[in-house]
Amino acid sequence: MFVAMVPFSTELTGDYGGLVTSRFMFHVNMLMIGLLLSASWFYDYKNGLMDLEREQYLRALKRNLLMPFAAIVALLLTPFTPEYSSIAYAIMFLKRFIDIRPYIGMKSVTCATAIFEFLQNIRALYRPIHRTVF
């Protein structure tokens, strides 16, 4: 139901973006979508509907909880700066970098290694995709 409300809340925010009420509805909608996604993963894992190891599940759960976290931050910003409250969703950019590197089991990671991996991931985002058209 909340996914179906995304076009409505987005249009409401686009038309009346300076109002607290429109932003509040949009952020609550995003919060509910994120919470339901996380709840779905939790239910599926606990009932054996996923063939994942515990580490994989926890990584996915951390990544899925970024959306509700960003929505909560946006909700907290809305009364003060409704026009700029949506900038909190920039936190979602971190989803690409959370626990996806092969550092599991390593005791320490040097700063240089982390920066190198970060730059490699950025480069991968902008790498052109070649497709063959028949």
N, C-alpha and C positions, 0 to 999 in steps of 0.2 A: 504494500500500500504506500509506503513512504517513497519508494523509488518512482512510483507513478505520480507523486506530487512534486517531483523535482522540476518539471517544466513550469508548473504553476508558481512555485516559490521563487524560481529563477526570474520569471517574468515580473513577479511582484517586486522583487528586489531591483530589477532593471528599471521599472517604471517609477518606483517610490524608494530609491536607494538611500535617500537622506533620512528616511523615517526609521525610528528604532523598531517599530512593529514589524515592518517587512523584513528587515535584517534578522530579527529575532526568529521569525517563522522559518527563514531559510536555514539558520544555524541549528535550530531544533530538528529540522528535517534531516540535515546532514548527520547530526548526533544520533538520531534514531537509526539511520541507515548503517552507520558504523557499528553501533551496539548490536544490531540484529545480525550483521555479518559476523562479528566476533562470537555472538551467542550460537550462531549456526556452526561455526568451526568447533566450538567447545562441545556442543551436543554431538556432533559427528564423531569427534575424537573419543569422547567418553563412552560412546555406545559401539565403538569398534567399526564404524562405517568408513574409516580412513585407514589406509595402510601406510602410516607414517611412524617414524621413530619419535621418541619424546623430544629430542633436540630440534627436529624439523618442525614439529608442532609448535613448540615454544617460539621459534623464530617467526613462524607465520602469524602466531597470535600477537607478538610484539608489533609486527608490521601492520596487522589489521587494527590494532588499538590506536594507531596514529591518527586515524580519521576522527574518532570520538574525542581524542585529546585535543586536536586542532579545533574541533567544533566547540569544545568547552572554553578554550582560550578565546575564540571568536565571540562566544556568548558573554564572556567577562569584559571584552573590549566594547561591545555594542552600546551600552549606555553612555560611554564616554566619547567614542569616535565611531558612530555607525557607518560613516563613509569608508573608513579604513579597517573595519573589523574583519573583512574577508581576507586580509593579508595574512591572517593566522594560518590559512590553509597552505601557506608556503612550507609549513612543517611537513606536509605530505611529500615534499621533495626528498626528505630524509629516508623515506621508505625504500628507496633504491639502494641505500648504503647501510642499512641495519643488518648486521649479521649475515651478509651474503658473501663476505670474503672468507677464505679458508683459514681463519684464525682460531677455529675451535680447537681447544686442546693446547694451544700455545700459551705459555705463561706470561710473556710480555711481547709487545709489539713496539718497535721504535717509531718515533714521530716521522722519520723519513720514509719508512715503509708505509705508514698510514697515508701520508701525503701522496706517495707514488701510486698507491692503489686508488685513491680518490681521483687523481688525474687520469688514470687509466679508465675509470668508470665514466668520467666526463667525456673523454675521447670516444668511448664506445657509444655514447648517446648521439654524437654528431657524425659517426661513421656512416657514409652513404650506403643505402641498401640497393644492391644490384638485383634486378629481376629480369628473368628471361621472358619475353613476350612471344608467344607462338601465333 
